[in-house]
Amino acid sequence: MARISKLRGRESFRRRPGRKTPRSITLIVCEGETEQEYFEVVRIKYGLTNAEVVIADNTVGSAPISVVECAERKSREQGGYDKIHCVFDRNGHESFDRARTKIKALSGRKQKRLPIDEAISIPCFEVWVLLHFERTDTPFVNCEDVRRRIRDRHMAGYEKADASVARQLMANVDAALANADWLEPRAARNDYNPYTSVHRVLRHLASVVAQKTP
């Protein structure tokens, strides 16, 4: 998929001496372009700059563990980040559980603790997309099963979320947040299928916006 949003290079979002420091700098590391495009559109919707929300161009692979390793590496960059979100899904990935364990270790260590959280989806990110349209806790066989439901009931041409799809989804983002809140306490009943915690990233970004409001 062609990228329509140009992510800034690392020097564009540094805390520079002599300049006003943003109240919060958030790093979002995703496993794929679908998620990157979505959060770029969310950033714009919330009126946050590239200096406040950095959407990393993860070039080391889509495996969940590579997402976490990318986040850990970027956390050592000059200036650091106030919050780090790792966005990945289960979708048959061998390293899904290892990635979650590593996040817990990084966020729980006593020295140089990272402000890092997971934003996972089971079986895939499309569960979060589906919640923009409906409230459901029906288990899915795989990611294609979720996409089929989106196509059959809501967006006939849906395959993967590009920027134009993401912009359409913004009209229903409040419904997605409410539906994810509804799903979260019910997920354990179905072995966390479906499940998503992507809404926590949006809640965090909303809090950043609130901090900026006089």
C-alpha positions as CSV (number, residue, x, y, z in Angstrom):
1,M,0.0,0.0,0.0
2,A,1.4,3.4,-0.9
3,R,1.9,5.7,2.0
4,I,0.1,9.0,1.6
5,S,1.4,10.5,4.9
6,K,5.0,11.5,5.2
7,L,6.3,10.6,8.6
8,R,9.0,13.0,9.9
9,G,12.6,12.0,10.4
10,R,13.9,11.7,14.0
11,E,15.4,15.1,14.1
12,S,12.1,16.8,13.5
13,F,10.6,16.0,16.9
14,R,13.5,16.4,19.3
15,R,13.2,18.6,22.4
16,R,15.7,21.3,21.4
17,P,17.5,23.6,23.8
18,G,16.0,27.1,23.9
19,R,12.6,26.0,22.6
20,K,9.4,25.5,24.6
21,T,9.0,21.9,25.6
22,P,5.7,20.2,24.7
23,R,3.7,19.1,27.6
24,S,3.7,15.5,26.4
25,I,5.5,13.6,23.6
26,T,3.9,10.3,22.7
27,L,5.5,7.6,20.6
28,I,3.3,5.1,18.7
29,V,4.9,2.1,17.1
30,C,2.8,-0.1,14.9
31,E,3.2,-3.4,13.2
32,G,1.9,-2.3,9.8
33,E,0.9,0.6,7.6
34,T,-2.8,0.1,8.2
35,E,-2.3,1.1,11.9
36,Q,0.2,3.9,11.0
37,E,-2.3,5.5,8.6
38,Y,-5.1,5.2,11.1
39,F,-3.1,7.0,13.9
40,E,-1.8,9.6,11.5
41,V,-5.5,10.5,10.8
42,V,-6.3,10.4,14.5
43,R,-3.4,12.8,15.2
44,I,-4.7,15.3,12.7
45,K,-8.3,14.9,14.0
46,Y,-7.2,15.7,17.6
47,G,-5.1,18.7,16.4
48,L,-1.8,17.3,17.7
49,T,1.4,18.0,15.9
50,N,4.2,15.7,14.8
51,A,6.2,17.1,17.7
52,E,3.6,15.9,20.2
53,V,2.7,12.5,18.6
54,V,5.4,10.6,16.8
55,I,4.2,7.7,14.7
56,A,7.3,5.6,14.1
57,D,8.1,4.1,10.8
58,N,8.9,0.6,12.0
59,T,11.2,-0.9,9.3
60,V,12.4,-4.0,11.3
61,G,9.4,-6.2,10.7
62,S,5.7,-6.7,11.6
63,A,6.2,-9.3,14.3
64,P,5.0,-8.1,17.7
65,I,8.4,-8.6,19.3
66,S,10.0,-6.4,16.6
67,V,7.4,-3.6,17.4
68,V,8.5,-3.7,21.1
69,E,12.2,-3.8,20.2
70,C,11.7,-0.8,17.9
71,A,10.0,1.1,20.7
72,E,12.7,0.2,23.2
73,R,15.4,1.4,20.8
74,K,13.6,4.6,20.1
75,S,13.1,5.3,23.8
76,R,16.9,5.8,24.0
77,E,16.8,8.7,21.5
78,Q,17.7,12.1,22.8
79,G,14.9,13.7,24.8
80,G,12.9,10.4,25.2
81,Y,9.1,10.1,25.3
82,D,6.5,10.7,28.0
83,K,4.4,7.8,26.7
84,I,5.0,4.9,24.4
85,H,2.3,2.7,22.8
86,C,3.1,-0.6,21.0
87,V,0.2,-1.5,18.6
88,F,0.1,-5.1,17.4
89,D,-2.3,-8.0,17.1
90,R,-2.3,-11.7,17.7
91,N,-3.2,-12.9,14.2
92,G,-1.1,-16.0,14.4
93,H,2.1,-14.2,15.4
94,E,4.5,-16.5,17.2
95,S,6.0,-13.6,19.3
96,F,2.6,-12.2,20.5
97,D,3.0,-13.5,24.1
98,R,6.8,-12.7,24.2
99,A,6.1,-9.1,23.1
100,R,3.5,-8.7,25.9
101,T,5.9,-10.1,28.5
102,K,8.7,-7.8,27.4
103,I,6.4,-4.7,27.7
104,K,5.5,-5.7,31.2
105,A,9.2,-6.1,32.0
106,L,10.2,-2.7,30.5
107,S,7.3,-0.9,32.3
108,G,7.9,-2.7,35.6
109,R,11.6,-2.6,36.0
110,K,13.0,-0.5,38.9
111,Q,15.7,1.3,37.0
112,K,15.1,3.1,33.7
113,R,11.5,2.1,33.7
114,L,9.8,2.8,30.4
115,P,6.4,4.5,30.2
116,I,5.3,1.8,27.7
117,D,2.0,0.1,27.1
118,E,0.5,-2.4,24.7
119,A,-2.4,-1.7,22.4
120,I,-3.4,-5.1,21.2
121,S,-6.2,-6.6,19.1
122,I,-7.4,-10.2,18.9
123,P,-7.5,-11.6,16.3
124,C,-6.4,-8.4,14.5
125,F,-6.6,-4.6,14.2
126,E,-9.8,-4.9,12.2
127,V,-11.7,-5.7,15.4
128,W,-11.1,-2.0,16.3
129,V,-12.3,-1.0,12.9
130,L,-15.4,-3.0,13.2
131,L,-16.2,-1.4,16.6
132,H,-16.6,1.9,14.7
133,F,-19.8,0.4,13.3
134,E,-21.2,-2.1,15.7
135,R,-21.1,-3.6,19.2
136,T,-20.2,-7.3,19.2
137,D,-18.5,-9.9,21.3
138,T,-19.0,-12.7,18.8
139,P,-15.7,-14.7,18.3
140,F,-14.0,-14.7,15.0
141,V,-12.1,-17.5,13.2
142,N,-9.3,-15.3,11.9
143,C,-8.7,-11.8,10.6
144,E,-10.3,-12.5,7.2
145,D,-13.5,-13.4,9.1
146,V,-13.4,-9.9,10.7
147,R,-12.8,-8.2,7.3
148,R,-15.6,-10.1,5.7
149,R,-18.0,-8.9,8.4
150,I,-16.9,-5.3,7.8
151,R,-17.3,-5.7,4.0
152,D,-20.7,-7.5,4.3
153,R,-22.3,-5.1,6.8
154,H,-20.5,-1.8,6.6
155,M,-17.9,-1.0,3.9
156,A,-18.2,-3.1,0.8
157,G,-14.8,-2.5,-0.6
158,Y,-12.8,-2.8,2.7
159,E,-9.5,-4.6,2.5
160,K,-7.0,-2.7,4.6
161,A,-7.4,0.8,6.1
162,D,-5.6,3.4,4.1
163,A,-5.9,7.1,4.8
164,S,-9.2,7.6,3.0
165,V,-10.8,4.7,5.0
166,A,-9.3,6.1,8.2
167,R,-10.9,9.5,7.5
168,Q,-14.3,7.9,7.0
169,L,-13.9,6.0,10.3
170,M,-13.3,9.3,12.2
171,A,-17.1,10.0,11.9
172,N,-17.7,7.0,14.1
173,V,-14.7,7.2,16.5
174,D,-16.9,8.1,19.5
175,A,-19.0,5.0,18.9
176,A,-15.8,2.9,18.6
177,L,-14.6,4.2,22.0
178,A,-17.9,3.3,23.7
179,N,-18.1,-0.1,22.0
180,A,-14.5,-0.9,23.1
181,D,-15.3,0.1,26.7
182,W,-18.4,-2.2,26.5
183,L,-16.3,-5.1,25.1
184,E,-13.4,-5.0,27.4
185,P,-15.0,-6.5,30.6
186,R,-16.8,-9.1,28.5
187,A,-13.7,-10.4,26.6
188,A,-12.6,-12.9,29.2
189,R,-15.8,-14.8,28.7
190,N,-14.8,-15.7,25.1
191,D,-11.1,-16.2,25.7
192,Y,-10.4,-12.6,24.6
193,N,-11.8,-13.2,21.1
194,P,-12.6,-10.6,20.1
195,Y,-10.7,-8.0,22.0
196,T,-8.9,-4.7,21.6
197,S,-7.2,-2.1,23.8
198,V,-6.6,0.3,21.0
199,H,-9.1,2.7,22.5
200,R,-6.6,3.3,25.3
201,V,-4.3,5.1,22.9
202,L,-7.1,7.4,21.8
203,R,-8.0,8.1,25.4
204,H,-4.4,9.0,26.1
205,L,-4.2,11.3,23.1
206,A,-7.5,13.0,24.2
207,S,-5.8,13.6,27.6
208,V,-2.9,15.2,25.9
209,V,-5.3,17.6,24.1
210,A,-7.0,18.4,27.4
211,Q,-3.6,19.3,28.9
212,K,-3.1,21.8,26.2
213,T,-6.5,23.5,26.7
214,P,-6.1,26.7,28.8
